[in-house]
Amino acid sequence: IEKVLPNGDRLIAFPNGTTKEVSADGLSAKVTFFNGDTKQITADQRVIYYYAEAQTTHITYPDGMEVLHFPNNQTEKHFADGRKEITFPDQTVKNLYPDGREESVLTDGTIVQVNPDGTKEIHFNTGQKEIHTAEYKRREYPDGTVKTVYNNGRQETRYPTGRLRVKDKDGKVILDNQP
C-alpha cells in the first residue's frame, strides 16, 4: 500500500510489516523493518542502519568511512584506508593499522604500541618507557637508567653514571662495576 502524505512524502507499507517513507524530493528515505531495524538514507547520502535487537547503530558515509555505536558506549570508526579506531567505554582509544600495527592510548596518557613482529613499546605518562620483545623486557627511566630482564631470568641494570650491575636468574649479583 502506498500513500502520498500532504507534504509530498510517500509512505509505502509492505505485507510483512516493513514500511518505507521517501521524502518528496526523493533525496532521503527511511525503512522500518518488521523486526524493528531501521535504515535511513539522508540527503547527504549517509546510510544509518539501526539494529534493534543488538541496539547498535552503523553509519556509512559517502567517503567510505563507517562508524558503529554499541549500547555499551563503545564506538568504532572504520576508515576507507583500512585503519580502525575503537573508543572503549572508559575512553581508551585503540588504533588498528592495515600493516598490523596497533596503538592504544589509555585514559592516564599511557601509550601502548604493538608491532606486527610482536614487539611492544609502552610509553608511560611518567616518562618511562618499556620495550617487550621475544628475548627480553626493558624499562628505560627518564634519568637514563635502563633495566633489562632476559627470558633466562638474567637481569642487567645500566645507570647513567656508567655503572653496570648484572644479576643471575636467582637474583645473585654476578657483576657490579662501579666507575
Disulfide bonds with the S-S distance in Angstrom:
none
